[in-house]
Amino acid sequence: MQLTTSVWAWLASSAILFVAEMLTGGLFMLPFAIGAAVAVGLAASGVPSIWQWLAFFGVSIAALAALHPLARRTARIPAYPAGTDRLLGREAVVTEPISPSGSGCVRVGGESWSAIALGMRDISTGSHVVVERVEGARLVVRPASGGER
């Protein structure tokens, strides 16, 4: 095994690409790091530079094609809403009547919230509503389909 300049260059390239993949994620740099690692082995074996470059590109393209489905699958993992966004679209029950001139209260899950009605309507206690948006510490709600229960 010969430790020539090309071996060190490929080794440094491979290491930099592996570190870049760890820092960025997304599986984009990993195929090139694998290609550079193959080129390290070829350079250490004394294979001419043209074959090192061809192996680098060939292995990188093959690894990119192999890892692409995995990268797409992991990129589609849905983000779960957090904070008040988790309340949007959820059904709530009115615990204090909501009047057009003021606010009432609703219960969403196990939490009690101050609420105002969308469209300035009266909504009576016991009615089912849907959370449309959050304004400050109040929920803006509309009657659920089916109205009162």
C-alpha positions as a Markdown table, in Angstrom:
| # | Residue | x | y | z |
|---|---|---|---|---|
| 1 | Met | 0.0 | 0.0 | 0.0 |
| 2 | Gln | 1.4 | 3.4 | -1.1 |
| 3 | Leu | 0.5 | 6.5 | 0.8 |
| 4 | Thr | 0.7 | 9.0 | -2.0 |
| 5 | Thr | -0.7 | 12.5 | -2.4 |
| 6 | Ser | -3.8 | 11.1 | -4.1 |
| 7 | Val | -4.5 | 8.7 | -1.2 |
| 8 | Trp | -4.3 | 11.6 | 1.3 |
| 9 | Ala | -6.5 | 13.8 | -1.0 |
| 10 | Trp | -9.2 | 11.1 | -1.3 |
| 11 | Leu | -9.0 | 10.3 | 2.4 |
| 12 | Ala | -9.4 | 14.0 | 3.3 |
| 13 | Ser | -12.3 | 14.3 | 0.8 |
| 14 | Ser | -14.0 | 11.3 | 2.2 |
| 15 | Ala | -13.6 | 12.4 | 5.8 |
| 16 | Ile | -14.9 | 16.0 | 5.0 |
| 17 | Leu | -17.9 | 14.6 | 3.1 |
| 18 | Phe | -18.8 | 12.2 | 6.0 |
| 19 | Val | -18.6 | 15.0 | 8.5 |
| 20 | Ala | -20.6 | 17.3 | 6.2 |
| 21 | Glu | -23.3 | 14.5 | 6.0 |
| 22 | Met | -23.4 | 14.2 | 9.8 |
| 23 | Leu | -23.8 | 18.0 | 10.2 |
| 24 | Thr | -26.4 | 18.5 | 7.4 |
| 25 | Gly | -28.4 | 15.2 | 7.2 |
| 26 | Gly | -30.6 | 14.5 | 4.3 |
| 27 | Leu | -28.4 | 11.7 | 2.9 |
| 28 | Phe | -27.0 | 13.9 | 0.1 |
| 29 | Met | -23.3 | 14.0 | 1.0 |
| 30 | Leu | -23.1 | 10.3 | 2.0 |
| 31 | Pro | -23.0 | 8.9 | -1.5 |
| 32 | Phe | -20.1 | 11.1 | -2.4 |
| 33 | Ala | -18.3 | 10.2 | 0.8 |
| 34 | Ile | -18.7 | 6.5 | -0.1 |
| 35 | Gly | -17.4 | 7.2 | -3.6 |
| 36 | Ala | -14.4 | 9.0 | -2.2 |
| 37 | Ala | -13.8 | 6.0 | 0.2 |
| 38 | Val | -13.7 | 3.6 | -2.7 |
| 39 | Ala | -11.3 | 6.0 | -4.5 |
| 40 | Val | -9.0 | 5.9 | -1.4 |
| 41 | Gly | -8.7 | 2.1 | -1.8 |
| 42 | Leu | -8.0 | 2.4 | -5.5 |
| 43 | Ala | -5.4 | 5.1 | -4.9 |
| 44 | Ala | -3.7 | 3.1 | -2.2 |
| 45 | Ser | -3.6 | 0.1 | -4.6 |
| 46 | Gly | -1.8 | 2.2 | -7.2 |
| 47 | Val | -4.6 | 2.4 | -9.7 |
| 48 | Pro | -4.2 | 5.3 | -12.2 |
| 49 | Ser | -6.1 | 8.6 | -11.4 |
| 50 | Ile | -8.5 | 8.3 | -14.3 |
| 51 | Trp | -9.9 | 5.0 | -12.8 |
| 52 | Gln | -10.0 | 6.6 | -9.3 |
| 53 | Trp | -12.2 | 9.4 | -10.7 |
| 54 | Leu | -14.4 | 7.0 | -12.7 |
| 55 | Ala | -14.9 | 4.9 | -9.6 |
| 56 | Phe | -15.6 | 7.9 | -7.5 |
| 57 | Phe | -18.3 | 9.1 | -9.9 |
| 58 | Gly | -19.7 | 5.7 | -10.6 |
| 59 | Val | -20.0 | 4.6 | -7.0 |
| 60 | Ser | -21.4 | 8.0 | -6.0 |
| 61 | Ile | -24.1 | 7.8 | -8.6 |
| 62 | Ala | -25.0 | 4.3 | -7.6 |
| 63 | Ala | -25.0 | 5.1 | -3.9 |
| 64 | Leu | -27.1 | 8.2 | -4.6 |
| 65 | Ala | -29.6 | 6.1 | -6.6 |
| 66 | Ala | -29.7 | 3.5 | -3.8 |
| 67 | Leu | -30.1 | 6.0 | -0.9 |
| 68 | His | -32.6 | 8.3 | -2.7 |
| 69 | Pro | -35.7 | 6.3 | -1.8 |
| 70 | Leu | -34.6 | 6.2 | 1.8 |
| 71 | Ala | -34.0 | 10.0 | 1.8 |
| 72 | Arg | -37.5 | 10.7 | 0.3 |
| 73 | Arg | -39.2 | 8.4 | 2.8 |
| 74 | Thr | -37.5 | 10.1 | 5.8 |
| 75 | Ala | -38.3 | 13.5 | 4.4 |
| 76 | Arg | -42.0 | 12.8 | 4.3 |
| 77 | Ile | -42.3 | 12.1 | 8.0 |
| 78 | Pro | -45.1 | 14.4 | 9.1 |
| 79 | Ala | -44.4 | 17.1 | 11.6 |
| 80 | Tyr | -46.8 | 17.0 | 14.5 |
| 81 | Pro | -48.3 | 20.3 | 15.4 |
| 82 | Ala | -47.1 | 21.8 | 18.7 |
| 83 | Gly | -48.2 | 24.6 | 20.9 |
| 84 | Thr | -51.6 | 26.1 | 20.1 |
| 85 | Asp | -51.4 | 24.8 | 16.5 |
| 86 | Arg | -52.4 | 21.4 | 17.9 |
| 87 | Leu | -55.8 | 22.8 | 18.6 |
| 88 | Leu | -56.7 | 23.9 | 15.1 |
| 89 | Gly | -59.5 | 21.9 | 13.6 |
| 90 | Arg | -60.3 | 20.1 | 16.9 |
| 91 | Glu | -63.8 | 19.9 | 18.3 |
| 92 | Ala | -64.6 | 21.6 | 21.6 |
| 93 | Val | -67.6 | 21.8 | 23.9 |
| 94 | Val | -68.8 | 25.2 | 25.1 |
| 95 | Thr | -68.7 | 25.4 | 28.9 |
| 96 | Glu | -69.8 | 29.1 | 29.2 |
| 97 | Pro | -72.0 | 30.6 | 26.5 |
| 98 | Ile | -70.3 | 32.7 | 23.8 |
| 99 | Ser | -72.1 | 36.0 | 23.0 |
| 100 | Pro | -71.5 | 38.3 | 20.0 |
| 101 | Ser | -70.3 | 41.0 | 22.3 |
| 102 | Gly | -67.9 | 39.0 | 24.4 |
| 103 | Ser | -66.2 | 35.7 | 25.0 |
| 104 | Gly | -67.2 | 32.5 | 26.6 |
| 105 | Cys | -65.3 | 29.3 | 27.5 |
| 106 | Val | -64.8 | 26.0 | 25.7 |
| 107 | Arg | -63.1 | 22.7 | 26.7 |
| 108 | Val | -60.8 | 21.1 | 24.2 |
| 109 | Gly | -59.6 | 17.7 | 25.4 |
| 110 | Gly | -58.8 | 18.3 | 29.1 |
| 111 | Glu | -58.1 | 22.1 | 28.7 |
| 112 | Ser | -60.4 | 25.0 | 29.3 |
| 113 | Trp | -60.0 | 28.0 | 26.9 |
| 114 | Ser | -61.5 | 31.4 | 26.5 |
| 115 | Ala | -63.2 | 31.6 | 23.1 |
| 116 | Ile | -65.0 | 34.0 | 20.8 |
| 117 | Ala | -67.3 | 33.0 | 18.0 |
| 118 | Leu | -66.5 | 33.3 | 14.3 |
| 119 | Gly | -69.1 | 35.5 | 12.7 |
| 120 | Met | -70.3 | 37.0 | 15.9 |
| 121 | Arg | -73.0 | 34.5 | 16.8 |
| 122 | Asp | -74.5 | 33.3 | 20.1 |
| 123 | Ile | -73.4 | 29.8 | 21.0 |
| 124 | Ser | -75.0 | 28.1 | 24.0 |
| 125 | Thr | -73.5 | 26.0 | 26.7 |
| 126 | Gly | -73.1 | 22.3 | 25.6 |
| 127 | Ser | -72.8 | 23.1 | 21.9 |
| 128 | His | -70.0 | 21.5 | 19.9 |
| 129 | Val | -67.7 | 23.9 | 18.1 |
| 130 | Val | -64.6 | 23.6 | 15.9 |
| 131 | Val | -61.4 | 25.6 | 16.6 |
| 132 | Glu | -60.7 | 27.8 | 13.5 |
| 133 | Arg | -57.7 | 29.8 | 14.8 |
| 134 | Val | -56.0 | 31.1 | 17.9 |
| 135 | Glu | -55.8 | 34.9 | 18.6 |
| 136 | Gly | -53.6 | 35.5 | 21.6 |
| 137 | Ala | -54.9 | 33.4 | 24.4 |
| 138 | Arg | -58.4 | 33.0 | 22.9 |
| 139 | Leu | -59.7 | 30.4 | 20.5 |
| 140 | Val | -61.9 | 31.5 | 17.6 |
| 141 | Val | -64.6 | 28.9 | 17.1 |
| 142 | Arg | -67.5 | 28.1 | 14.8 |
| 143 | Pro | -70.4 | 25.7 | 15.4 |
| 144 | Ala | -69.6 | 22.1 | 14.5 |
| 145 | Ser | -71.8 | 20.5 | 11.8 |
| 146 | Gly | -74.7 | 19.1 | 13.8 |
| 147 | Gly | -74.9 | 22.1 | 16.0 |
| 148 | Glu | -76.0 | 21.5 | 19.6 |
| 149 | Arg | -76.1 | 18.2 | 21.3 |
